[in-house]
Amino acid sequence: MLRTAAALALALLVAAPALAYEVVAVADGGTLSGTVKFAGPPPKLEPLAVNKNRDVCGEQKASEALVVGSERGVRGSVILLEGVARGKKGEADVVLDNHRCVFVHHVTVTMPGERARVKNSDPILHNTHGFLGKTTVFNLALPNKDQMIEVTKRLTRPGVVRVVCDAHPHMAAWMIVHDSPYYAVSDERGAFKIDGIPPGSYKVTMWHEGFRAKGLDKDGRPLYDEPHTITRDVTIPAKGTATVDFELK
């Protein structure tokens, strides 16, 4: 599928209410595995300047918009299996941590109903602000070290939540809210795996944030190109494994 079409499909999720997902036993579930690799030499991303609290944050931070390993594996790509209405229970417990003035982890995925919290591990104020499209989903002042706030009930519909810190323009992260627990984030080698999938034919989408630098906005936040998406067809066999690989350009 063309990137623009896939991007439009994901954009529509911003305004779409979550469909009812039914938890059932999946006795003959299959597995989806694969890798995300970068085609050719990856662009070099400049470090991000820190504008305040440098005694805690340091002078600069590495951009995590694109992290490519020695064998071209891409870290932080999101894999979404589409159209699964019934299946395993979602059991994720997401904690988005402000740690040394970086969001950990840079990319997380959850679904409506799975637990999600925001934490501050630093001895300085962070203001964690999440946007679904142009709508604020959460806007949390965390002035205290080890402070944690629940955001589970604020993530009620599928979509791409961009997270920033209002106090530190270099800080950014992504929380993807999917309509089922069938998702994964690629690891340092670009590998991913999703298990317990009801056998059948589906579409699987790879989403990765934009990584080609476009300068800074008026607040000094780095700007990149639009997110990159690729969609494939896949058939999951009963108690077997299907493999889908993606190449990011």
N, C-alpha and C positions, 0 to 999 in steps of 0.2 A: 504494500500500500504506500502511496506517496506520503511523504512526511507531513505535508500540509493537511491532507485528509485525516491522518491519524491525530495530528495536533488539534484539529477541529473537534474530533470525536471526544478527546479528553477535555477540551474546553467546555463542551456541553455538559460534562459532569458537574461543573461548578454550580449550575442552576438546577440540576436534577435531584429530586429527593431520593434517598436510599431505598432500593427495592427490598422487600422482605426476604431475608435469607433464612432458610430452614435448616436447623442442625439435625442430621440423621447419621446413623452408623454407616460407615463405608467399608464393608467387609472385603471388597475386591479392588480397593483403590490402587491406582497407578501413580507413577512418578514422572515429573518433567524435570529434565536437567539440561545444562548447556553452559555456554560461555558468552561473554561480551568482549570483543577485541577491537582495538583501534586499527583502522586501515592506514598504513603509512606512518610517517613521523608525526607525532602529536604536536600541537602548538605549544609553545612555551608560555606559561602564564606568569606574569609579574607578581611578586609578593604584594600583599595588601598593607598599606601604611596604617598604623594605629594612631588615633587622634587624641586619646586621653587615657588616664590611668596606666601609663607606660611602666610604672613601677611594678604593676601586677601583670599587665598584658604583654610587655615587651614592645619593641619598636615596630615590628611588622609580623604578619602572619602569612603562611602559604595559602594560596587559593586552592580550594578543594573542588572547584567546578569541574575539573578533569584530572583524575589521578590514574596514570597508566603505568603498569608494571613492566618488568624486564622482558616479558614475553608478550607484550601488547595487551595484556588483560586489563580491562577497565573496571575500576572500583566505583561503587555507588550508583550503578544503573538499576532501575526498578523494573521488575518483571511482574506483569499483571495477567493472570489467566481470566479471560472474559466469559461471562455468561454462565457461571456456576451458581445455580439457584438453591441447591441442596448439597450438604456435605458436612465435613468435619467442623468441630467447634473451634472458634477463634480463641486463642489463649495468649495472645501477645500482651506484654506489659511494657509499654514504651515510656522511657524517661528521657526527655530532651534536656541535656545538662549544659548550663553555661559554665564551662570549665577552662580556666586560664584564657578567658576571653575568646573562646571558640565554642560553637555548638557541637556537642557530642551526643549522638552521631549527626554528621552532616546531612544524611538522608535516612529517614525512617518511614515505615509504612504501618498502618493500622487499619481497622475497620470500625464502623459504628458499633459501640458496645464494648470493644476491647479497651482495657485500661490505658490511659495516657496521662502523663504528668510532666510538668516543667520544673526544673531544679536549678538552683544557683549554688555552685560550689566555690564561688569566689568571694572574697571579703569586700566587694564593692557592689554598687548598684548596677543591676542589669534590668532592662525593660524589654521583655520578650513579647513581640507583637506578631501575631499570625494573621495572614490575609488569605481568604478564599476568593480569588478574583480581586475585586476592589473592596470586598466586604471584610471588616474586622471580625475574626473568629474569636480571638482572645488578645488581650492587651494587659500584660501582667507586670507590675512593678515588683521586683525582688531585691530589696535592699540588704537582706541579711544572708550571711553565709549559711549554707545547707538548708535554706528555705525551699519548700516544695509546694506546688499548687496543682491540684487535679484539674484536668481539662477534658476528661472523658465525655461529659455531657455536652461539650461545645463542638465536638466532632461528630455531627449527626448525619452528614451526607457525603457521598463520594466526591472527590475532587483533589486538586493540587493546592496545598497550603504552603505559601511562601512565608518563612519566618525570618524576622530581622530583630536586631537589638536597637531600640531607639536611642540608646546612649552611646553605641559604638558602631559606626557605619560600616566597618569592615566585616561585621558578623552577619552571616546568613546561613539558613538551613532550609530543608524541605521536609514536609510531612505529607505523605500521600495517603489519602483515605480511600480505601478500596471497598467494593460492595460484598466481598467475601474474604475468607482468610487465605485464599489461594494467591499468594504473592511472595516475592523474594527480593533481596537486594544483593547484587553481585559483590563478591569478596575481593581481596587484594589480587587474586589471580584472574578475576573476571568471571569466576564460576558461580553458578546458582543451582538450587534444587528446590522443588515444590513437591510434597508427597501427599498421600491420602486423597488423590483426585478421583472422583467418580469416572469410570471409563466413558469415553465418548469423544466427539469432535468439538474443538473449541478454537477460538482465536487467542493468541498470546501477544501482548504488546510489551515492547521494551521502551522505557522512558528514560531519558537522560537530560539533565538541565543543560541550558546553553553554556558554552565554554569559550566562544570566540569573543575576545574583549572588544567592547564598544565604548570605552571611556568611563566616565563617572557621571552620576546624576548630580542634581543641585545640592544634595546633602553629603556628597562625597562617597556614595555607595558605588561599587563597581557594577558596570552594566555589561551584559553578555547577549549573544544572539538568542533566538527563541529556543525552547526545549526541542530536543531531537527525539523522534518516535519512529519505531518500526513495528509493523504488525505482521504476524505469520499465522497460518493455519496449522493446527496440530491435532493428532488423534492420540488419545491416551489409552493404552491397552490395559485390560484387567490384570492387576498384579505384575505389570511390566513397566518398562521405562521408555519414554519418548525423549528424543534429543533435539533441541532447537538451538542453533548458534546465531548470534547477531554480530554484525560488523558496523561499528560506529565510524563516521567520516567527518 
